[in-house]
Amino acid sequence: MSPIRKPQYVPTPPGISRREFLRLTSMAGGSLALLLAGCARAPAPAEAPTAPGGGAGPTVAPTMAQKPPAKSSLIIGQAWEPSTLSPITQLGDSAAGMVYQNIMNSLVWVDLRNNNKIMPDLATEWSQKDELTWIFKLREGVQFHKDFGEFTAEDVEWNINDTLENNRPRKFLYFFVKGAKAVDKYTVEIYLEKPFAPFLVSPVQGTGGYMASKKAFLEMGEEPFGRNPVGTGPFEFKEWLSGDHISLVKNKNYWKPDRPLLEELTYRPISDAFVKTTALKQGEIDFIDLPDYKDVADLQNDPNIQVDIIPGNNWDYITFNLTRDDLPTSKKEVRQAIGYAIDRQAIVDAVYYGYATADDDPLPPGFLAADPDQQKYPDQPDLEKARELLATAGHADGFTIRCMTSDKTNLRRALQLVADQLSQIGITVEIEGLDLGTFNARSREQEFEMALEDIDIMTGDPDSSLYWFHHTDTIAWHGYIGLDELLDQGRIEQDPGKRVEIYRTIIDQILEDAPYLYIAHRNHVFAYRQGLQGYAAWPNNERNFYAEDLRWT
């Protein structure tokens, strides 16, 4: 079957025609990182003062009205409560990352809004001694919170070696990393088993590169440290009252003397999107993540709310437990039939209200090797093709299968739609709604039949979107065999053109064999009270709430 060419779907902001929106984006180079923002309304003029009893006061010369002092704190409503605040021991918990990205610094950070440019953080310089050895020069004089001393190369050596030797959850980011050694107080070497093209965007930035205090971790122990983390970031941990809030306070010894600009951050877990959005609109909280997509237009029309939207480095997906030969989905034709039966555009419209892009490709637009002009599975279903494939697999009459998902509102809605869509080809889906922790545990242990979930890709490199899901014995591998050699080649190859060829070959095979079926790339949406300055929406979760530059006006 020849590839289907499809137009690129870009959500249209409310109040702008789609034709006008496309004209404006083409003038701006067609950037998919276009931010859509709500508009602020000018404050109403102050009323004239009155005398006690309501009468006019004495006539006075006009003076400049004194502006009340700006707020110095921020209350954040989160979709759920973190499981831990330690980057060393958490896995797949974006709520935790939203907190500890303000407590920790990494060696470098990647500017996803600027062509994946590598930026200095705790490391000021980096170079390759040879293809298997990286050298990092560290920032001098950086202090850990709570008098735990100076950050040095010994801390880097410990963070990396401890992760490897103790098989910490973030070890999946350390593939091809053999170890680290402190050369002197401010120089560390990191050793690789093989050349690793995405090295700077994987184990030394974000969750992989966050540097915890060795002294604090060893003194406290793993679990206490996760409830009382110590880093070098712009805010330091204050308290965690389970079920109520987590508080951070300004790090007065931060290595950037003019940052942060706020005094305190308070995170409140609010799982119900309606309750969270209502609290924002009423001024009880200042910032929210993951509003219900059906409420985005209403938030944009609220003069007291600012909304930031950016296309996300992510995908919604369906996957199958291929370690079980007894399931109908062990046959490729059955998985393909499901791929053809899904109405991706209906999910984009009904679940995301247009704030997503239907796609069957694991690489979001703009990634190296992404090809938005080709696809195997159409945005709208091909039920005739799906029924033919089921008949070929010996399941013309359909079958029943259990599908699990987590407690995210959008995913539960999407799964209900998928269940309705698959019923049209005779497949009955029994829905299992789980909390995120249980979902992740069952996924890792292969205790499921079919699953629908979303993934935020941790880097801007195609390796992150493919390796951890399709290479054997990685965190989200579910029994599919056949891509290890190509995935390893993609990591080792340094030439971008050759990497494109490798990854397009990988994606063609994934689309054909369908161990994962991709549905859409959703936009990231954040909303906050007018007057908050310095925020910029981020394509993934690594810096989606970095509060160093935030301030109230």
Buried (B, 14 or more C-beta within 10 A) or exposed (E): EEEBEBEEBBBBBBEEEEEEBBEEBEEEEEEBBBEBEBEEEEEEEEEEEEEEEEEEEEEEEEEEEEEEEEBEBBBBBBBBBBBBBBBBBBBBBBBBBBBBBBBBBBBBBBEBBEEBEBEBBBBBEBEEEEEBBBBBBBBEEBBBBBEBBBBBBBBBBBBBBBBBEEEBBBBBBBBBBBBBBBEEEBBBBBBBEEBBBBBBBBBBBBBBBBBBBBBBBEEBEBEEBBBBBBBBBBBBBBEBEEEEBBBBBBBEBBBEEEBBBBBBBBBBBBBEBEEBBBBBBEEBBBBBBBBBBBBBBBBBEBEBBBBBBBBBBBBBBBBBBBEBEEBBBBBBBBBBBBBBBBBBBBBBEBBBBBBBBBBBBBBBBBBBBBBBEBBBBBBEBBBEBBBBBBEBBEBEEBBEBBBBBBBBBBBBBBBBBBBEBBEBBBBEBEBBBBEBBBBBEBBBEEEBBBBBBBBBBBBBBBBBBBBBBBBEEBBBBBBBEEBBEBBBBBBBBEEEEEBBBBBBBBBBBBBEBBBBBBBBBBBBBBBBBBBBEBBEBBBBBBBBBBBBBBBBE
